[in-house]
Amino acid sequence: MLSLEKRSRQVVGKMAAQAAGRERLPSGLWFHDDIRHNFYYASYLYAAAEDPEIRVRFDREQAKATAEDVLGLVLDLQDRGADSRTYGHWPLHLGDDPRTAEPNPLPIELMGSLMLYFVERCGDSLAPGLLERFEAALKAVYDSRFYDRPLHEYGHHEAKHTAAKLLFGTRYADKDLLEDGRRSLKRLLARLNGRGMHEYGSQPWFWHWVQAFTCARLLLDDAEITDDLNRILDYLWRERSLHYIGGAWAGPHARQLDSDTPKDGNVVFDYLQYGDFRLPPQLARAEYAGFLFYEAPEEARIAAMDRLVPVEVKKKILKPQADGSDRALHSYTYLTDSYAVGGMWERSEEFDNEQHRWDVTLPLSYELGSVVNQAYFLHPAPGGSADDLRHASRFEHILPDRGVVMALYPVPDHEDPTLVGVLPKGEWIREERAVFVQAGGAYLAVYLRHGFEAEESGDRILVRSTGPCGAVVIEAASVEEAESLDVEDLEGFAELMRGRAPVFGEDGRTVSYRSLHSRRLELALGADGEAQASINGEEAGFSDYAV
C-alpha cells in the first residue's frame, strides 16, 4: 500500500493530468456546467506544476500559467456590486455566456473556504496580481456574511457555514464571528452525538461536511476549536467506516448522484484514508480531496478494512419533519469482506426523490474494467424513463436480512408496473425467472416473480421485468461461503439455488424465502397496504437500532 503522502500526490497528479488534457472553451474556462469544477481543476493543475515530486507529462510553466488564467477568470465572475444582495457570490451554472450568469448561493459555501485554503497553501508562489485578486475575493466573501444563518436543520449547509465562521473570523480578527463559529461547532457536535446524522449515506453532502471541517482543522490552531474539530471529524469518519467496503459505500443513501450509483465513483477521500483499492482511471467529484486529509480513528479505520467477521450495522435515523417532529427511519447493513447488503426499511421522500433505498454492494474492482459494483431493482418514479436507475416510485416494500433483500412492488393497475434492475458484470446464467451471477469474490442469486429481459451493456447487466405486483429476491454469498456448501463454481451455485427459490404469492402480495443462513423470511402486504415482515416467525423489530 502506498503511503498517505504518495497517495495524495498521486491524486493531485491524476487530477492535474485530467485538467491539462481538457480543452478550454472559448470563455477560457474548462466547464460551464458548474463553476466550481474550474476552481478545483485549476488548483490541482497549479499544485502539480509547483511540486517537483509529482511526475507530470506537461510543461510545468505552461500549466502554471493556464491554472492562473483559469483561477483569474473564476475570480472575475464574483459579484462585486456594492449594493447587490448577492455581493461576494458566484454563479453556479454558467450557461452560454458566463459573464451574464446569475449568482447562486451554493458556490460561496464551499468554494469560499477552499479558496482561503488555496491561498494559505500556494499564495507565496502566486503571481502578485493574482494574489491580490484572491485577497479581494476573500474579503468580499467575508463581507457577504453568507454564513450568518442560525442552526436550524443541522445539515451540510450549516456545517459549511460553521466552518466559514471559524475560518473567516480568524482571518479577519472578527472576535464575534469567531465566537459564533465556536458556539455553532459545539452545538453541531452535540447534535450529532445525541441524535446522529439525518443525511444518511449521502456522498455529495457527507463529503462537504468532511471538506469544510478538515479545511478548518488544517488552518486553525486555537486549542479548544481544534479539539472540537477533532471530535466532529472523528465522528464523521467513524460513520463512514461503518459502511465501508473496499472503496465502496454500502447501505442506503439519502441522496445519490450518477457518480454514486450504480458504480461508486466518488472515491478520492476514501482512497486517501484507507488506500486498500485502486483508483479508477478517471476521477469523478474529487473536489478538494487531494489536499485535505484528517486521519480517522485507528480502530474505525482498521475495522472498516477487516470484514473477515461479518457485521450488522443497525442505525435509527431521526428525520426532522416540517412540523418539528421526528420520523424514525431504520437503516440495516450487513457487511462481509466480499459483499455488503443494505437497505432502509422505510421509504422517505428525500431531496429530489434521490433516496437510494437498497442494494447489494461489492468492493471496487477493475479486473473487468470500470464496471458497476451494485445490484438492485426499483420501480421508476412517474415521469421517469424505463432506464431510470436513481428515482424510485413509492410502490415498494422491502425486507433486508444478512445477505438477502426481498422486495414487493404493488404498483397500481393504471401505472406501468415494469421493474428495472442493474447487476454487476461477470459470469452469469440466465433462467426463466432467475439470474445467477459471479462477480469478483461473490455470487448473486436473483429471483423475479415475472419473466424478464436482460442485456449486457458496456459496464453492467440491465434487467427489465413487467407484470402486475412484481417482486424480487436477491441473495449474495461469498465464494468462501459457497465453498462451505460444496459449491465450486457458478454452475454449482446455480444448482444449489435453483432448489431454494422463493415462494411468491399468486396475488403478488406475499413472498417467503429460506436464506443460506437458514433464516425464514416472510414479507406480506396487509389489507391496509402496509408491509408485514417476519424473520424466523417473529415480527421484524427495531429495538436494537440506535442513533
Secondary structure, DSSP 4 states (H G I P E B T S, - for coil): ---HHHHHHHHHHHHHHHHHTSPPPTTS-S-SS-HHHHHHHHHHHHHHHH-TTS--SS-HHHHHHHHHHHHHHHHHTS---TT-TTTT-EESS--S-GGGPPEEHHHHHHHHHHHHHHHHHHGGGS-HHHHHHHHHHHHHHHHHTTT----SS-SHHHHHHHHHHHHHHHHTT-HHHHHHHHHHHHHHHHHHHHH--SSTT-HHHHHHHHHHHHHHHHH---HHHHHHHHHHHHHHHHHHHHTEETTEE-S-BS---TTTSSS----HHHHHHT--SPPPSS--S-TTTTT---PPPHHHHHHHH--SS-EEEEEEEEEE-TTS-EEEEEEEEEE-SS-EEEEESS----GGG--B-EEEE-----TTSS---EEEEE-BPTT--TT--S-B-S--EEEEETTEEEEEE---TTS---EEEEE--SEEEE-SSEEEEEETTEEEEEEESS-EEEEE-SS-EEEEE-STTEEEEEEEEEHHHHHTTT--SHHHHHHHHHTT--EE-TTSSEEEEE-TT--EEEEEE-TTS-EEEEETTEE---TT-B-
